[in-house]
Amino acid sequence: MYLTSAIPPDEEETSTLSRRFPKTNMDPNLEHSIQIQQKFEFYFLALVFTVLGLSIQTAEFSSRFQAGCEIAAWLSLLASGLAGLSRMEWIAVAYKGHSQLVHRKTFLQQAGTGRSLVAESGQRMSSAEANQFLKEVAGRVTEGESAMQRIEHRHWMKTFIHKWFFVGGLVLLMISRGVGLWCSVPEMVQ
């Protein structure tokens, strides 16, 4: 909180937040779509761990094959959940990296229009200093693009593992429970 401010505390917090995170002119439909996607990702991650927990708690082994399928299902669901958690952790990193990359590209475009560059000391940079600085920024842009490609590839792989290991875990779980039920049918008839 700022002690010298005449703004009431609630308005001050809002004012500070709006300065730090200015509203964008994002299409409301796109913003709504992003919110729905985020909710789905959290729901899906919770679903994976819920199914894993319930399958472990309700497990009954009737044969080695059935036990093998059940344990394979658990491992598949665990891999899915861990990939999902890792994916969620790296989403913020990807957004931050993308934001920095866009900022640097915008800076290079604006610097290319003939604007003079000012050093941190407040003095204008000489032509040689400005050219050297622009080369360094261009190098960072190239490095950033390469890093973003690696992050995007890892994100795609984690998404693939998260979704398809969940499906595989469900299939193995259904096989396991079906075998367990099939093995117990003669007992139920007698």
C-alpha positions in Angstrom: 0.0 0.0 0.0 1.1 3.5 -0.7 1.0 5.7 2.4 1.0 9.0 0.5 -1.9 8.1 -1.7 -5.3 9.8 -1.3 -7.1 6.9 -3.0 -9.1 4.6 -0.7 -7.5 1.1 -0.2 -9.9 -0.8 -2.4 -9.6 1.6 -5.3 -5.8 1.8 -4.8 -5.5 -2.0 -5.1 -7.6 -2.0 -8.3 -5.6 0.9 -9.6 -2.3 -0.8 -8.9 -3.5 -4.1 -10.5 -4.7 -2.3 -13.6 -1.3 -0.6 -13.9 0.6 -3.9 -13.5 -1.8 -5.9 -15.7 -3.5 -3.6 -18.1 -6.7 -4.8 -19.8 -6.2 -6.0 -23.3 -8.5 -5.5 -26.2 -9.1 -9.2 -26.5 -12.1 -10.5 -28.2 -14.7 -11.5 -25.5 -15.4 -14.8 -27.4 -11.6 -15.7 -27.4 -11.3 -14.7 -23.7 -14.3 -17.0 -22.9 -12.9 -19.8 -25.0 -9.6 -19.6 -23.1 -11.4 -19.7 -19.7 -13.4 -22.7 -20.7 -10.2 -24.5 -22.0 -8.5 -23.8 -18.6 -11.4 -25.1 -16.7 -11.4 -28.3 -18.8 -7.7 -28.8 -18.3 -8.1 -28.6 -14.5 -11.2 -30.9 -14.6 -9.4 -33.5 -16.7 -6.4 -33.5 -14.4 -8.6 -33.9 -11.4 -10.5 -36.7 -13.2 -7.3 -38.6 -13.9 -6.3 -38.6 -10.2 -9.8 -39.4 -9.0 -10.1 -42.5 -11.3 -6.6 -43.6 -10.2 -7.5 -43.2 -6.5 -10.8 -45.0 -6.9 -9.3 -47.9 -8.9 -6.7 -48.5 -6.2 -9.2 -48.4 -3.4 -11.6 -50.8 -5.1 -9.1 -53.2 -6.4 -9.7 -57.0 -6.0 -7.3 -59.5 -7.6 -8.6 -62.8 -8.9 -5.9 -63.9 -11.2 -2.4 -62.9 -12.3 -3.6 -61.6 -15.6 -6.2 -59.5 -14.0 -3.7 -58.2 -11.4 -1.2 -57.3 -14.2 -3.9 -55.4 -16.1 -4.9 -53.6 -12.9 -1.4 -52.5 -12.1 -0.7 -51.5 -15.7 -3.8 -49.4 -15.5 -2.6 -47.7 -12.3 0.8 -47.0 -13.9 -0.8 -45.6 -17.0 -3.1 -43.4 -15.0 -0.2 -42.2 -12.8 1.9 -41.4 -15.9 -1.1 -39.5 -17.3 -1.6 -37.5 -14.1 2.1 -36.7 -13.8 2.4 -35.6 -17.4 -0.7 -33.4 -16.8 0.8 -31.8 -13.7 4.1 -31.1 -15.5 2.2 -29.6 -18.4 0.2 -27.3 -16.1 3.5 -26.2 -14.4 5.1 -25.3 -17.8 2.1 -23.4 -19.2 3.1 -20.3 -17.2 6.7 -20.6 -18.5 5.5 -20.9 -22.0 3.3 -17.8 -21.7 6.1 -15.8 -20.1 8.6 -16.8 -22.8 6.1 -16.0 -25.5 5.5 -12.6 -24.0 9.2 -11.8 -23.8 9.7 -12.9 -27.3 6.8 -10.7 -28.6 8.2 -7.8 -26.6 11.7 -8.2 -28.1 10.4 -8.5 -31.6 8.2 -5.4 -31.2 11.3 -3.6 -29.8 13.3 -4.6 -32.9 10.6 -3.5 -35.2 10.3 -0.1 -33.5 14.1 0.3 -33.4 14.2 -0.3 -37.1 12.1 2.7 -37.8 15.0 5.1 -37.1 14.3 5.9 -33.5 17.3 6.8 -31.4 18.0 4.4 -28.5 18.6 5.5 -25.0 20.9 3.7 -22.6 20.0 2.9 -19.0 22.1 5.9 -17.9 19.6 8.2 -19.8 22.0 9.1 -22.6 21.5 8.5 -26.2 23.5 5.6 -27.7 26.0 6.2 -30.4 25.3 4.5 -33.7 27.9 1.8 -33.0 26.5 1.1 -29.6 22.9 1.0 -30.9 23.9 -1.4 -33.7 25.7 -3.7 -31.2 22.7 -3.6 -28.8 20.3 -4.4 -31.6 22.4 -7.4 -32.6 22.3 -8.6 -29.0 18.5 -8.3 -28.9 18.2 -10.0 -32.3 20.4 -12.9 -30.9 18.1 -13.1 -27.9 15.1 -13.3 -30.2 16.7 -16.2 -32.1 17.5 -18.0 -28.9 14.0 -17.3 -27.6 12.4 -18.7 -30.7 14.5 -21.8 -30.4 13.6 -22.2 -26.7 9.9 -21.6 -27.5 10.0 -24.4 -30.1 11.4 -26.8 -27.5 8.8 -25.8 -24.9 6.0 -26.2 -27.5 7.3 -29.6 -28.5 7.5 -30.8 -24.9 4.0 -29.3 -24.2 2.6 -31.3 -27.2 4.3 -34.5 -25.9 2.9 -34.0 -22.4 -0.5 -33.4 -23.8 -0.3 -36.6 -25.9 0.8 -38.6 -22.9 -1.8 -37.0 -20.6 -4.7 -37.8 -22.9 -3.7 -41.2 -24.4 -2.3 -42.7 -21.2 -5.6 -41.8 -19.5 -7.5 -43.6 -22.3 -5.1 -46.6 -22.1 -5.5 -46.7 -18.3 -9.3 -46.7 -18.6 -9.1 -49.5 -21.2 -6.8 -51.6 -19.0 -9.0 -50.9 -16.0 -12.1 -52.1 -17.9 -10.2 -55.3 -19.0 -9.0 -55.9 -15.5 -12.5 -55.4 -14.0 -14.1 -57.5 -16.7 -11.6 -60.4 -16.1 -12.3 -60.1 -12.4 -16.0 -60.3 -13.0 -15.7 -63.2 -15.4 -13.5 -65.1 -12.9 -16.1 -64.6 -10.2 -19.1 -65.7 -12.3 -18.8 -69.5 -11.6 -18.7 -68.7 -7.9 -21.9 -66.6 -8.2 -23.7 -69.5 -10.1 -22.9 -72.1 -7.4 
